[in-house]
Amino acid sequence: MDKHNIKNYDELLKKSRDIEWFWGEVSKEVVEWYKPYKKVLEWTPPWVKWFVGAKYNIVHDALDKHANSWRKNKVAYIFEGEPGDRRKLTYGELNIEVNKLANALKTLGVKKGDRVGIYMPMIPELPIAMLACAKIGAIHTVVFSGFSAIAFRERVNDCKVKVVITCDGFYRRNKIVPLKSMVEDALQDAPSVENVVVYKRTGGDIPWTPKRDHWWHELTQAQSSKCDTEMLDANDILYILYTSGTTGKPKGVIHAHGGYAVGTALTLKWVFDLKDEDIWWCAADIGWVTGHSYTVYGPLILGTTSVIYEGAPNYPGPDRWWEIVEKYRVTVLYTSPTSVRLFMRHGEAWPKKHDLSSLRLLGSVGEPINPEAWMWYYKNIGKERCQIMDTWWQTETGTFCISPLPLTPLKPGSATKPLPGFTAEVYNEEGKPISNAGGNLVMLTPWPGMFRGLYKDPKRYEDIYWSRFPNTYLAGDVARKDSDGFFWIQGRSDDVLNVSGHRIGNSEVESALVSNSKVAEAAVIGKPHEVKGESLTAFVVLKKGVEPSDELRAELREHVGKEIGKIARPDEIWFVSDVPKTRSGKIMRRVIKAKAVGEPIGDISTLANPEAVDEIGRAR
Ligand code: PRX
């Protein structure tokens, strides 16, 4: 047990019952405040403040403290580009890059509290851009580079971004994705954006708007490599990250400097037991919360060496990841069940070609890991030596909440138990804890990495997460707690789908379809899918006079790709004359889904148009 970061688990668990005292105590292990806090926790449900009164900036712990220590020459990021180019950046080098960009942002007038939109692929300049914003107290909002120009614009306009940071393009399956062209489209209608900083990744011609656009290398060239880190309040906003909800409008989840720093660093230290000699690879894209918390902030605070890989997992061959693990001697790999299932489909011969003996621990996130994928991962990647940490958490929670530790027992398929300092429960509809039956996954007490609200929408924050049960966080997941207290997450309880570990709202895709001039109405459901977990199926009612055709199907798929991004393109589109609705006009997705996958449809007496159900059945 001595080899683990957590020395005395039972004692830690006991101490953690007093959450305020506990988080104050353990925070000392990972953060250094500029000025100490007066109070650990201020909880006026549903509003929370952690480390009240402390002066702080997350960049101090993520960068400044390492750049002034022996870790200055330790590698922070190992980067592998899809074409095979490689770079290593030490903490000292990373610090210089961040300082230069931070100074450059200041010359563009970026100040504390301003929003900076970052639309970048998996290259080291993405964390550099995030850290440069945080350093000067600006709020970053990173948009996943797989999202479309329209989706980017929607987010930019929602939080009134002042400066955009992007790159000319990036590599994906040996093609160049023209990101700057997409930015150009997006900014056709984004009046708040004053300047655009463009990093040159691929070279080649790109659209350019003089005065507004600046090359990263030109802008930073003359800047000083020193820049003071802004002394903020520990509860100042660090970032906004948009995530899908049950309406067509994404939610801007807010995280703050102090609590998030404590939460990300400690949960990572506990669950993956990171030590200075580890090579950590969180393979998620930084555009999602997993990358924010566990490629950028958590590992940097711990002074870890992390891998960043730019490209597709199976390019040029299905062993690209295993080649990377072998080459850099990765010790801990953290990925999603959907990626495991993708590799599983390619077969075990691919990982066998490589020496994976450096691995000591594996991780999983994004959806429940099914037994086949668990076994395959355990046998073929971990060689039956590495345990699998199945971590449950969300964009809103900011950090792992329910997860095993390398020293606690596992039950494959279960995220096991709440971590020390977290109090998860399963509630029935009356708000009573239940065991051995599906119910609402809730959190009874606040935790440091939790979100601080939805950007400019306090009411939506209160309604969605805090109105169902008093003073209790509703996660929106269905879970079961077994007799041993292990949690089994069963999926979303709301109208949100989980496609390849990514949250997509049914209504988001429906809105995208309906925005096509040929579509009158659309209903979108998820069907079980071997690799993606869920695949999108759309039932579309066309406008009068429009003829259904395969060409139109392809056109609508592309249309959704343009509106949201490729991940949201439906796998199947069926043309129907009507979709089942209640008398008040609400689309009955539950009935559509049951009919489409061949399950009992239950009570349909409230339907205004029961005949529409038969048509769905015929479309199966
Ligand atoms: O349904 C749960 C599922 O992913 C949702 C959160 O999605 P997002 O905010 O995009 O963050 C994903 C990465 C943290 C949850 O509500 N989920 C996440 N982890 C697990 C999971 N479902 C089961 N097991 C998990 N380990």
Residues whose N, C-alpha, C, O or C-beta is under 5 A from the ligand:
A	BS01	PRX	T290 S364 V365 G366 E367 P368 D390 T391 W392 W393 Q394 T395 E396 A415 A475 D477 I489 G491 R492 G501 R503
